[in-house]
Amino acid sequence: MKKQVIRLAFKTSIPVLAGYIVLGMGFGLLLHNAGYGPGWALLMSVIIYAGTMQYVGVGLLAGAASILTTALTTLMVQARHLFYSISLIEKYKGMGKYKPYMIFGITDETYSLMSDPYIPVDKKDEPLYRFLVTLFNHCYWITGCVLGNLLGEVLPFSTDGLEFSMTALFVASFTEQWITMRDHVPALTGFVSTLVCLLVFGPERFLIPALLLMTLILTLLRRREEAQA
Amino acid sequence: MRELGIILTMAAVTALLRFLPFIVFRKYTPPYIKYLGRVLPPALIGMLVIYCFKDVRFSTAPHGLPELISALCIVGLQVWKRSSLVSILGGTAIYMLLVQVVF
């Protein structure tokens, strides 16, 4: 029984495997070049466990940022986590002892897998399944970060383009949710709001305006829904 | 020590953002938050798709063609096979082929 859950959780996590190893190695290498060894890579990937933030973190470390600057930068870069967590409150009810780790382990990629309305296991195995997917992804990330730091520049083959597997994961999730859901307004709202904010604010600071804009639009749509009902 | 301070701060703020909504709404989830929980997932995945394309330059060659072609293949594969694994592995292989061999 347990074996079956482990197998299914592993299968769900496979799309993240390649991406996390590659992106993790990219981070490990960057940290190596900034003068920090594998111990630092291990520490950061275990306790921060956030791709974009760790990349930004290398800059903070190298630039000797203050604690206040670090805290504010983290707040800006990671604001989207508030939204991931809000949307997982109902899904993560009844997860018991696994819940704290599952909340700690929410990343863009894990979120994308967790928000899928379809779960391949029985209701009673759901907590273990969700816990294992989160754990497997974390392990891939740690492995990638440490490996990249240890290997430095030497890579056995050309991995150019392998990082696209993360884009592929999001595009596949988007398509699958589009097929499953009858109401396409939320998906379009997120897509278009972000596109508009990217064009208006540029690639460095469009995420927070986009999060606010889509929340505003979805809030207004709810009022209208209620007025009609 | 300074390094440790920076790393612990990043870890603490990130964890705070992850845990805060669960702590605030641990007893009662207002209908508005439930509504957001229902409509935000597709919106956020839509945001992540755009996020991945943020650094693609469409004005210079190859005009984002490898990304767009691969993304269309992923959509096609997903509609056809309904298997995320097939779509992701297939789409990534196509992209690697495009950037390493074609463009």
Interface residues (C-beta under 8 A of the other chain):
Chain A: K11 I14 P15 A18 Y36 W40 L43 M44 I47 I48 Y49 A50 M53 Q54 G57 L60 L61 A64 A65 I67 T70 A71 T74 L75 Q78 A79 R80 H81 L82 F83 Y84 S85 I86 S87 L88 I89 E90 K91 Y92 K99 I103 F104 I106 D108 Y111 S112 S115 S158 D160 G161 L162 F164 S165 M166 T167 A168 L169 F170 V171 A172 S173 F174 T175 E176 Q177 W178 I179 M181 H184 V185 P186 A187 L188 T189 G190 F191 V192 S193 T194 L195 L198 P203 F206 L207 A210 L211 M214 T215 L218 T219 L221 R222
Chain B: R2 E3 G5 I6 I7 L8 T9 M10 A11 V13 T14 A15 L17 R18 F19 L20 P21 F22 F25 T29 Y32 I33 K34 Y35 L36 G37 R38 V39 L40 P41 P42 A43 L44 I45 G46 M47 L48 V49 I50 Y51 C52 F53 K54 D55 P66 E67 S70 A71 I74 V75 L77 Q78 V79 R82 S84 L85 S87 I88 L89 G91 T92 Y95 M96 L98 V99 Q100
